[in-house]
Amino acid sequence: MTARLMLRPFETSDVDMLHDIWTDPDVRRYLCDGVIISRDRAMGVVRSHFASVSSFGVGYWGIHTLEIRRMIGFCGFRFINSTPQIEMMYGLLPRYWGRGIATESLRAALDYVWRSTSFKCVWGRAGAPNEKSIALMQRLKMQFVASTPKLAFYVIERPLPPDRAGCLQENRSEGVP
């Protein structure tokens, strides 16, 4: 819960609303590379959320405003391919863009990760033309790591004592991102 938002873990009953969000043309432009996902794929994401929460303590939340109590988007974390690293994900219905909702919800989600899990860092990736997501990662104090012609990579590390190695040092030796 934040001052304006309620974040609630995904439930099976969220599939239709999530499908609506994920098939909105403006949302899928950056989130799904323009691909229209099926309702079955949306259900698969919700099921994978349950498995991830059960096994690793991270998954997704529906973003609800306190005033209308309706899902307007989502945020959370997923594993990057077959690595033990997680990345943040989010999406909002376009009529809620530009209100600080994504920043507010992701700050709350990051706070959860630092308080409730042992993950050392969270990655963020955005398509090169997605300037709003890049600006969001910068507002969250994520550090720029690298870019390709298609993607920009950012990371935020768990606040650690100065004598402990951070995620960037460890992962550079492993070739991540």
C-alpha positions in Angstrom: 0.0 0.0 0.0 1.2 3.5 -0.8 -0.4 6.9 -0.3 -2.5 6.5 -3.5 -2.2 2.8 -4.5 -2.9 -0.7 -3.4 -0.6 -3.4 -4.7 -2.3 -6.8 -4.6 -0.6 -10.1 -5.7 -2.1 -11.5 -8.9 -5.1 -13.7 -8.6 -6.6 -16.0 -11.2 -9.6 -13.6 -11.3 -7.2 -10.9 -12.7 -6.6 -12.7 -16.0 -9.2 -10.8 -18.0 -8.2 -7.4 -16.8 -4.5 -8.2 -17.3 -5.3 -9.4 -20.8 -7.1 -6.1 -21.5 -4.0 -4.2 -20.2 -1.6 -6.3 -22.2 -3.5 -6.0 -25.4 -3.9 -2.2 -25.3 -1.9 -1.0 -28.3 0.1 1.6 -26.4 1.0 -0.9 -23.6 2.0 -3.7 -25.9 4.1 -1.4 -28.1 6.9 -1.5 -25.6 5.9 -4.4 -23.3 5.2 -7.1 -25.8 7.0 -5.8 -28.9 3.7 -5.2 -30.5 2.6 -8.8 -30.3 -1.0 -9.4 -29.2 -0.9 -12.0 -26.5 -3.7 -14.5 -26.0 -5.8 -14.9 -22.9 -4.1 -18.3 -22.5 -0.7 -16.7 -22.4 -2.0 -14.2 -19.8 -3.2 -17.1 -17.7 0.2 -18.6 -18.1 1.8 -15.5 -16.7 -0.5 -15.6 -13.7 0.3 -19.2 -13.1 4.0 -18.6 -13.4 3.5 -15.8 -10.8 2.1 -18.3 -8.3 5.1 -20.6 -8.9 7.6 -17.8 -8.6 6.1 -16.5 -5.4 5.9 -20.0 -3.9 9.5 -20.8 -4.7 11.4 -17.5 -4.6 9.1 -14.9 -2.9 8.8 -12.6 -6.0 6.1 -12.2 -8.6 3.6 -9.6 -9.7 1.1 -7.2 -8.2 -1.9 -5.6 -9.7 -1.9 -1.9 -9.3 -5.2 -0.5 -8.0 -5.9 3.1 -7.1 -7.4 3.6 -3.7 -10.2 5.9 -5.1 -11.6 3.5 -7.7 -10.3 0.1 -6.5 -9.9 -1.2 -10.0 -6.8 -2.7 -11.5 -5.1 0.0 -13.7 -1.8 -1.8 -14.3 0.8 -4.2 -12.8 4.3 -4.3 -11.5 6.7 -6.8 -10.2 9.6 -9.1 -11.0 10.5 -12.0 -13.2 13.6 -14.0 -13.7 15.8 -13.0 -16.6 15.9 -16.0 -19.0 17.5 -18.9 -17.1 19.5 -16.8 -14.7 19.1 -16.3 -11.0 18.7 -12.5 -11.7 15.4 -10.7 -11.6 14.2 -7.8 -13.6 11.3 -5.4 -12.8 8.3 -5.3 -15.1 5.4 -2.9 -15.2 2.6 -1.6 -17.3 -0.2 0.9 -16.9 -3.3 1.7 -18.9 -2.4 4.8 -20.9 -4.9 7.1 -19.2 -2.8 6.7 -16.0 0.5 7.6 -17.6 2.3 10.7 -16.4 0.9 10.6 -12.9 3.9 9.1 -11.0 2.0 5.8 -10.5 4.6 3.6 -12.0 7.4 5.2 -10.0 5.3 5.0 -6.8 4.4 1.3 -7.3 7.9 0.3 -8.3 9.4 2.0 -5.3 7.0 0.0 -3.1 7.9 -3.2 -5.0 11.6 -2.6 -4.6 11.1 -1.9 -0.9 9.4 -5.3 -0.6 12.4 -7.0 -2.4 14.9 -5.5 -0.1 12.9 -6.2 3.1 11.6 -9.7 2.2 14.0 -11.5 -0.1 17.8 -12.0 -0.4 18.1 -10.8 -4.0 21.2 -8.6 -4.3 20.0 -6.5 -7.2 17.1 -5.8 -9.6 17.7 -5.3 -13.3 15.7 -3.1 -15.6 15.6 -3.2 -19.4 13.9 -0.9 -21.8 13.7 -0.6 -25.5 15.9 2.2 -26.8 12.9 4.3 -28.0 11.1 4.0 -24.7 12.3 7.2 -23.1 9.7 7.2 -20.4 10.8 3.8 -19.0 14.4 4.9 -19.2 13.5 8.1 -17.3 11.6 5.9 -14.7 14.7 3.8 -14.1 16.7 6.9 -13.6 14.1 8.3 -11.1 14.4 5.0 -9.2 18.2 5.6 -9.0 19.0 2.7 -11.1 22.5 2.7 -12.6 23.0 2.5 -16.4 25.0 -0.6 -17.2 25.0 -1.1 -21.0 23.1 -0.7 -24.1 22.6 -2.4 -27.5 20.9 -0.9 -30.5 17.6 -2.2 -29.1 17.9 -2.2 -25.3 19.2 -0.2 -22.4 20.2 -2.1 -19.3 20.0 -0.6 -15.8 20.5 -2.1 -12.3 19.8 -1.2 -8.7 21.6 -2.9 -5.9 20.5 -3.8 -2.5 21.9 -1.3 0.0 24.9 -3.1 1.4 27.6 -2.2 3.9 30.7 -0.8 2.2 32.8 -4.0 2.8 30.4 -6.3 0.8 30.7 -6.9 -2.9 27.8 -5.7 -4.9 25.8 -7.2 -7.8 27.6 -5.3 -10.5 31.0 -6.6 -9.4 29.8 -10.2 -9.2 27.9 -10.2 -12.4 30.5 -8.5 -14.6 32.7 -11.5 -14.0 29.8 -13.8 -15.0 29.0 -11.9 -18.2 25.6 -10.5 -17.2 23.6 -8.7 -18.7 
